[in-house]
């Protein structure tokens, strides 16, 4: 961008900066959400809850299916990007 356009767009700088921050937060949240280590830890915690009687078998199955779907998405996506993030 040229100097003139930068001057005219200066009032929009806070909005552009906020948009950048929101994109960064979203990318980090997705990275954590689709991190295979995080998903495996959640699966282990879920199994512990089932063994302790804190959740039912049906609830375990439903949550396990959700976590396994996330893990499959993470594995498929990391194969495509090479960095383990879902983008």
C-alpha positions, -999 to +999 in steps of 0.1 A: +000+000+000+011+035-007+015+063+018-017+080+008-038+048+013-021+042+047-031+077+058-067+072+047-069+038+063-054+049+096-088+053+113-094+016+105-062+005+121-078-006+154-103-027+136-076-043+114-055-049+145-084-065+163-091-087+133-055-099+133-057-107+170-089-126+166-074-147+137-043-155+159-064-166+188-086-187+165-055-204+150-041-212+184-074-226+197-077-248+166-041-260+170-048-270+206-082-285+198-068-307+170-035-316+188-033-354+189-016-353+223-045-333+238-070-356+222-053-387+236-052-371+271-089-364+268-095-400+258-076-413+289-095-389+312-128-401+296-118-437+303-109-429+339-143-412+343-160-444+330-141-466+353-149-444+383-186-445+375-188-408+368-203-412+334-225-439+317-214-462+290-236-443+265-220-410+274-186-426+271-194-439+237-207-406+225-178-386+238-153-412+226-168-410+190-164-372+191-128-374+202-119-401+177-134-380+149-113-351+161-082-373+161-090-386+126-094-350+114-061-340+131-042-369+116-056-362+081-049-325+083-014-329+097-006-352+068-016-324+044+001-294+062+031-311+078+028-290+109+000-307+128-024-278+126-059-279+113-063-251+088 
